[in-house]
Amino acid sequence: MNENGGAHNAIGAAGERYRALSGTLYVVATPVGNLRDVTLRSLDILGSVDAVAAEDTRVTAVLLRHYGIATRPFALHEHNELARADEIVTMLSAGRSVAVVSDAGTPGISDPGARLVRRVRDAGLPVVPIPGPSAAVAAFSIAGLTAERFVFLGFLPATAKAQRELLAAVAHLPFALVVYEAPHRVRATIARMTLIEGPGWFAADPNHAKGEFVLLVDAPLQGEDAMEGRQWDARRLLAALVTELSPARAARVAAAATGLSRETLYAQAIALKESRG
């Protein structure tokens, strides 16, 4: 595959529109929150294919209508993907072109589409990616993490036990972790992390809990940086504990949580208590 999406894609001169080729499946990325983020090439393909398969036809209809594309999408979601895949293979074999889209982002990336692509490829038919917006990449680009690489985990498992097993398996890796989370589960997930500002941020505005989320965890600190990080976490933990506990009990809890010296933490707790009068 080349940078233009593969030998099967129609490539015109600069500024010229792309047109879908017959018998080809196009995997089209769509906006992740702003309709203006759609690419010109995506619009060219969506406007020229014979059919559009969509995770949610209502969501995709808004995008198509906004850009004056008259094609009526049909449903392809996790419950009917395999059956639809057979239908789409038949359509492609007959010379029709099909675009597959998810609600947002790229199909097959924590969304339906991967099984369809496998079935089409197994049938020896061409599949062309039409790249576009990525929530994971957008979030990583502005997070300012120390890690230069990340591991994409997609959506966490539904059960707490499976979540713990997955996170334990990757916690030691020297990479940042990128996780998708659904709006109805994100508060519980945040509550299990050391993200002090998280609950308050959600409580400040009901709109903050709408839409799917990208959560990023930086790579674990190493050596002196790790020690400095634990000391910083301990100071923040102590600052919260001394408002409710005696310095001795606050230091004991912080020492158990961070592995740092209880005596050192006790001295810091005393200083915090005195500074607050």
C-alpha positions in Angstrom: 0.0 0.0 0.0 1.3 3.4 -0.8 0.7 6.8 0.9 -2.3 7.5 -1.4 -4.2 4.4 -0.1 -3.1 1.7 -2.5 -2.9 0.9 -6.2 -6.7 0.4 -6.4 -7.5 4.0 -5.6 -8.2 6.6 -8.4 -5.6 9.3 -8.1 -6.2 12.6 -10.0 -4.1 15.7 -10.5 -3.7 18.2 -7.7 -7.1 19.6 -6.8 -9.0 17.0 -8.7 -11.7 15.0 -7.0 -11.3 11.3 -6.2 -13.9 8.9 -7.4 -14.6 5.4 -6.0 -13.6 2.5 -8.1 -15.9 -0.4 -8.8 -15.7 -3.5 -6.7 -13.8 -1.7 -3.9 -14.4 -1.4 -0.2 -13.3 1.9 1.3 -12.7 2.2 5.1 -13.5 5.8 5.7 -12.6 7.8 8.8 -15.2 10.4 9.9 -15.1 13.4 12.3 -14.7 12.7 16.1 -16.7 15.7 17.2 -16.7 18.5 14.7 -18.2 18.0 11.2 -15.5 20.3 9.7 -12.8 17.8 10.6 -13.8 15.5 7.7 -11.2 15.3 4.9 -11.9 16.3 1.3 -11.0 12.8 0.2 -13.5 11.3 2.6 -16.2 13.5 1.1 -15.1 12.5 -2.5 -15.4 8.8 -1.7 -18.7 9.1 0.3 -20.2 11.1 -2.5 -19.1 8.6 -5.2 -19.6 5.1 -3.8 -22.6 3.1 -4.6 -23.4 2.3 -1.0 -22.4 3.4 2.6 -22.4 0.9 5.5 -22.7 2.8 8.8 -22.5 1.8 12.5 -25.4 4.1 13.2 -27.3 5.3 10.2 -28.8 8.2 12.1 -25.3 9.6 13.0 -24.0 9.1 9.5 -27.1 10.6 7.9 -26.3 13.9 9.7 -22.8 13.9 8.2 -24.0 13.0 4.7 -26.8 15.5 4.7 -24.5 18.3 6.0 -22.3 17.9 2.9 -25.1 17.4 0.4 -24.5 13.7 -0.1 -27.8 11.9 -1.1 -26.7 8.3 -0.5 -28.9 6.6 2.1 -26.7 4.6 4.5 -27.5 1.0 5.6 -26.7 -0.4 9.0 -23.5 -2.4 9.8 -22.9 -2.8 13.5 -21.5 -5.4 16.0 -24.7 -7.4 16.0 -25.1 -7.9 12.2 -21.5 -7.4 10.9 -20.9 -11.0 9.8 -24.2 -11.2 7.9 -23.7 -7.8 6.3 -20.2 -8.8 5.4 -21.5 -11.6 3.1 -23.9 -9.1 1.5 -21.1 -6.6 0.9 -18.9 -9.2 -0.6 -21.7 -10.0 -3.1 -22.1 -6.3 -3.9 -18.4 -5.8 -4.5 -18.2 -9.0 -6.6 -20.9 -7.5 -8.8 -18.8 -4.4 -9.3 -20.4 -2.0 -6.8 -18.3 0.2 -4.5 -19.0 0.4 -0.8 -17.7 2.7 2.0 -17.8 1.6 5.6 -17.9 4.2 8.4 -18.4 4.2 12.2 -20.0 6.8 14.3 -16.7 8.7 14.6 -13.1 7.9 13.8 -11.9 4.9 11.9 -13.9 1.6 11.5 -12.2 -1.4 13.0 -10.5 0.6 15.7 -12.6 -0.2 18.8 -15.6 0.0 16.4 -17.2 -2.5 13.9 -15.5 -3.0 10.6 -12.5 -5.4 11.2 -14.6 -8.6 10.5 -16.0 -7.0 7.4 -12.5 -6.1 6.2 -11.2 -9.7 6.8 -14.1 -11.2 4.9 -13.6 -8.9 1.9 -9.8 -9.5 1.9 -10.4 -13.3 2.1 -12.6 -12.9 -1.0 -9.7 -11.4 -2.8 -11.3 -8.0 -3.2 -9.6 -4.6 -2.7 -9.8 -2.7 0.5 -8.6 1.0 0.6 -8.2 3.1 3.7 -9.3 6.7 3.7 -7.5 8.2 6.7 -8.8 11.0 8.8 -9.4 12.1 12.4 -8.2 10.0 15.3 -9.3 10.6 18.9 -6.3 8.7 20.3 -3.7 10.6 18.3 -5.4 14.0 18.9 -5.4 13.4 22.7 -1.8 12.1 22.8 -0.6 15.1 20.7 -1.7 17.7 23.4 -1.1 15.7 26.6 2.5 16.6 26.9 3.5 13.2 28.2 7.1 12.2 28.8 6.6 8.9 26.9 7.4 9.0 23.2 5.5 5.9 22.4 2.1 4.6 23.5 0.1 1.3 23.7 -3.5 1.5 22.5 -5.8 -0.6 24.7 -9.1 0.5 23.2 -12.1 0.0 25.5 -11.4 -1.6 28.9 -13.2 -4.9 29.6 -16.5 -4.6 31.3 -15.7 -6.5 34.6 -13.4 -5.1 37.3 -11.4 -8.4 37.4 -10.7 -8.4 33.7 -9.8 -4.7 33.9 -7.3 -5.4 36.7 -5.7 -8.3 34.8 -5.3 -6.2 31.6 -3.8 -3.2 33.3 -1.5 -5.4 35.4 -0.2 -7.0 32.2 0.8 -3.7 30.7 1.6 -1.6 33.8 5.3 -2.4 33.6 5.7 -1.4 30.0 7.8 1.8 29.3 5.1 3.3 27.2 2.1 5.5 27.8 -1.3 3.8 27.8 -4.2 5.1 25.7 -7.7 3.9 26.8 -11.1 4.6 25.4 -14.0 4.7 27.8 -17.8 5.0 27.4 -19.7 7.9 29.0 -21.7 5.7 31.3 -18.5 4.0 32.7 -16.0 6.9 32.8 -16.8 8.2 36.3 -16.2 4.8 37.8 -13.0 4.3 35.9 -11.7 7.7 36.9 -12.6 7.0 40.5 -10.2 4.0 40.5 -7.3 6.2 39.3 -5.1 8.7 41.1 -6.7 11.6 39.2 -7.6 14.0 42.0 -9.2 16.5 39.7 -11.3 14.0 37.8 -14.5 13.8 40.0 -14.6 17.6 40.4 -14.3 18.1 36.7 -17.2 15.9 36.0 -19.3 17.4 38.7 -18.7 21.0 37.4 -20.7 20.5 34.2 -23.1 17.8 33.1 -21.8 18.2 29.5 -18.4 16.9 30.7 -19.9 13.4 30.9 -21.1 13.3 27.3 -19.5 11.4 24.5 -16.8 8.8 24.6 -13.5 9.6 26.3 -9.8 9.1 25.7 -7.8 8.5 28.9 -4.0 8.7 28.9 -1.6 7.3 31.4 2.0 8.3 31.1 4.8 5.8 31.1 6.0 4.7 34.6 8.8 6.7 36.0 12.3 5.1 36.3 15.1 5.6 38.8 15.5 9.1 40.3 12.4 10.3 38.4 10.4 7.5 40.0 11.5 8.5 43.5 10.7 12.1 42.8 7.3 11.1 41.5 6.5 9.1 44.7 7.6 12.0 46.8 5.4 14.4 44.9 2.4 11.9 45.2 3.1 11.6 48.9 3.1 15.4 49.4 -0.3 15.6 47.6 -1.6 12.7 49.5 -0.5 14.1 52.9 -2.1 17.5 52.0 -5.4 15.7 51.7 -5.0 13.4 54.7 -4.0 16.0 57.3 -7.3 17.8 56.8 -9.1 14.7 58.3 -6.4 12.8 60.2 -3.7 13.4 62.9 -0.2 13.8 61.5 0.8 10.4 62.8 -2.1 8.6 61.1 -1.7 10.6 57.9 2.0 9.7 57.7 1.2 6.0 58.4 -1.4 5.9 55.5 0.9 7.8 53.1 3.8 5.5 53.9 1.7 2.4 53.2 0.6 3.9 49.9 3.9 5.2 48.6 6.6 3.1 50.3 8.4 6.1 51.6 9.8 6.6 55.1 7.0 7.1 57.7 9.3 9.3 59.8 10.0 11.6 56.9 6.3 11.8 56.0 5.4 12.5 59.7 7.7 15.5 59.7 6.1 16.8 56.5 2.6 16.2 57.9 3.5 18.2 61.1 4.8 21.0 58.9 1.6 21.0 56.8 -0.6 21.0 59.9 1.3 23.9 61.4 1.2 25.9 58.2 -2.6 25.7 58.2 -2.9 26.9 61.7 
